[in-house]
Amino acid sequence: MKYDIVTFGATARDIFLRARQFLISGFRFDYIKKKILLPYGLKINIKNIYFHSGGGGSNTAATFTRQGFRTAYCGVIGNDIEGQAVLKEIKEKGIKAEFVFKTDKKPTNSSIIFSTPKERTILVYKGASETLSAKQIPWSKIKNTGWFYLAPLSRKLFRLFGEIVGFARDNQIKTMVNPGSSQLKTPVKILESVLQKIDILILNQEEAQILARDPSLQGEKLVKEIKKIFPGILIITDGENKLLVADGKFLYSAFPLKTKVVDKTGAGDAFGAGFLSAYIKSRGNIKMAIQLAVANSASCIRKWGAKEGILKKNQSFKKVKVTKKCLRK
């Protein structure tokens, strides 16, 4: 079967916990301004508990499938109960799972999310997803794919990251990449060779500063610094602040939609997959891509879990105002 999009990255079993006893405390001289505190040695009654599948690889695949694309996810789960639950949900979402492999080497990735009304803290276990190898990837079956979407991979998989991107370029497959912070800390000269082959790069503010090797850069200056080593379409998000998209000639900007927040998990994945979905459908209209990206992310955070709130194909949504100007050199 020929796929429109194949996604790579983690998939996980997400457990969401919410309790009034999660104390929020500020530390004036700590670089982390606020922390969730749990009383030591006590039992805490949980108000709500939810179970969903997560992970950038399957989260983005869920959006692509809902937007009408033939989508497959390529990754590894553990040969355990959690893996069975994740696989079941992936199939229920309409994602093709013929490239999902099982391993006995490590358990399925898992996350425990301590949630409060305004923010959450996540305990992450990186397990089976880190075992994906080049030998497992069915290269001959995916060489006619239209797009690859690469969600964050661990630094252990950097070589595989380069192989996937290189394979895509050799087979005229376009790529959109959301690299993890560990990948971005790779020596610039090595990373730059991979960046040259990517069509769309999406980063948050902190990740962009890591890539630029300058934590003080912001806004257009940050965009220009990264564009020195990356020729494709660059997207930089910054939470509730203005997001930026640069295609080399123009700089686009918009603000996220204000909406009720239930759970922020998966918001970035929903944004990235929403952007690419509209970009493909509109044949490269960046304004339309930004509008669906913002709307899909806002819809995602209105529900628990990273896949439950994402938009469906042809579903109406509020469109943000997108500004456009020439990108000065």
C-alpha positions, 0 to 999 in steps of 0.5 A: 500500500502506498501511504501519503505520510509515514510517521516516526517517533515514540508511542507511549502509554500515558496515565493522567493523574489529577488531585487537589493535593498537588501543591504548587510552590514557588522557589524564588532563586530556583531556575524552575519557578514553580514545582508540584510538591507531593507530601512525603510518606502519605497516600494521596487520593486521586480525583481523576485518572485517565489512560490514553496513548501518547508519543509524538510518532502516533500523536501526529499520525492520529491528526494525519488520519483524521485529516484524511491522509493514508497514514502509517506509524513506524515504531516499537512497543514492548511485548507487554500489556501496555503495548497491547493497549497502545496498539489497540488505540492506534488501530482504533484511530485509523492509523495503519500499524503494519510497521509497529514492531514488538520487542522483549528488550524493553517495556513500552514507553510510559508517561505519568502526567501530574496535572493541575488546572494551569500546567502539568509535570510529566514523568517519562520512561523511554523504553521500547521506542529507543530500540528501533533499528534500520534493519526493522524499517521496511524501506522497500515498502515506504519508498513511495510515500509522499511525506515522512514526519519525524517526531523527537527521537532519542540521541541514541537514534541520531544515526537512524535519524540521519538515515531516514532523512537521507533515504527520504531525500534519495527517494524524493520523499519530503520531510517534516522534522520535530527534533528532540533537544538531545538531537539538537545538541549534536555538533553543528557540523554533523547536524547541519548535514542532516538539516540541509535535507529537511523540508520543514523544521518545527521547534519550540523557543527553547529548542530553537535557542539550542540549535542557534547555540545562543539562549539570548536570541529571540524573534526574528533574530533567532529565525535569521540565525537558524536560517543560516544553516537551514534552508527549508521552512522554519517554524518556531512556537513559543507557548502562548506567545507569538509563533513564527514561520519563515520560508526564506523570503517571508516571515509569517506570525500569529498568536495561539487561540485563547481557549479553555485548557483541560490538558496541554499534552500533545499540543505541539504534535497537534500543531505540527501535524495540523500545519503539514496537513493544511500545507499539503492540501493547500499546495504550500499555502503557509497562511492556511497551514498556520491557521489549521495548526493553531486550531488543531492545537487549541482543540487538542488541549480542550480534552484529556489525552493527545489524540481525543480533541484533534480536528476532523477533516472538513471540521469548521474552526476559528481562524487566527489572523496571520501577518506576513512581511518580507524577511530582512537579511 
